[in-house]
Amino acid sequence: MEHKGGLTRRALAPLMAGAALSTATACSPTGSPTVQPKSRRFPPGFTWGVATSAFQIEGALDADGRGPSIWDVFSRNPSHIVDRSDASVATDSYRRYADDVELIAGAGLGAYRFSISWPRVLPDGAGAVNEMGLDYYRRLIDALLAKGIEPYATLFHWDLPQALFEKGGWASRDTAKWLADYGAVVAEKLGDRLKNFIILNEAAVHTIAGHVMGIHAPGLKDGKLLGPVTHHQNLGQGLAIRALRAARSGLRIGTTLALMPSRPVGGPLRFWNLLPAEAFDAVWNGAYLDPLLRGTYPWILQSYVEPHVKGGDMTVTRQAVDFLGVNYYSPAYIKLDRSNPSYIGRGDPPKGVEIDAFGREIDPSGLGEMLARLRNHYGNPKVLITENGASDPLSATAPAILSDRFRIDYLRRHLETVKVAMEHGSRVGGYFVWTLVDNWEWDQGFTAKFGLCAMNRASGARTPKASYEWLTMLAKTMLLPTAEI
Ligand code: FCB
């Protein structure tokens, strides 16, 4: 992380001593070939799906009474987005949702993870409910159900209503309460047909990229926000889970975390990288796993969150979830960075390893490592892999790669790891590919293409790639193809 702020020298000093005493590290072997499962057959009932998010696909930002979100405002400044694009059309899914549903059904997938735009439902973030916005989700959900596709809705995938940001956003404790109120509205209004809820998407990314590094909306660069933004999301999540359960029975409620093993960069200076790697693990993984599943914060984070934690809060953050959503793309390589007050620096993956379009190591073992950690240290919750996928090489102009062998290999190798984890006892019930159609990828604009289908931006027409056919076959046979197929 190149940000200024975050973990301070004061907090890291005792950690240095701790590392000297401890042999435990956040490291695991890298570059190992994917361990092969005993059986390539997935159990009956295993869910196959694709995942999207509202701001990245819907477009129609002014339609039917929607209010602005922090991403509308952030992306209005073209310097924030690498190709200077915006999401005003995106994949046009507000209008073309039936095409999306058709593609999902055509692949024989049992589930669709999408997100609900908070400012469509509550244009001011709180108060007046916009029925026209809700109607869009009624149409989408009904179209899915008509095809036998189970809807999974994320409540908050980073698009906070701008009105709430102006009242303090996640730095303010009030936002936790507003999230719960919004959740209750959605449960009351849509819960007759929508049963699967994911409260937050990747709170770690929203905290760090949005509030500490400033590369995502709301574009703040302030290390002091680490504590309050982390805690208020955890608190809001707990309050929202309670509110949903109070509003309706029979809902299946989970939340989605971005889990990344934190690996110290190797070499002669490796010892000095151990502690920053442990600190990053606390900020990225533990900051959200521990409050939810243990009712605590990692000790490294204590001094940051403490001023914001009130009596009883940790009973609210700790909730029994019906499933834990795990998003996985790559491990993180961390090194000591003395120029950064947090001492956490982004390191390079080991030389010679495979790299994805984002310059991150392709390493399915990192997913296996996080699943083992959930199994062994967090009571083995039921897990859904709610995102996993690979982008074409980043480019503003290159056409999408339709014969996407690299994506098939990426998915296959990660699924081999999932299957091995299941054979070790992990309770993984489903897998959602990020994503259905090449979409608007936040600060990367249209340069990152993760879709199983390409999209012609002029006509909106979708074209399935080879990976779409591959997933179709997998969902049909439940049998993970070998590398040759
Ligand atoms: C995840 C986000 C998702 C998408 C993928 C590529 O971190 O949850 O919206 O951008 O990365």
Residues whose N, C-alpha, C, O or C-beta is under 5 A from the ligand:
A	BS01	FCB	S53 E202
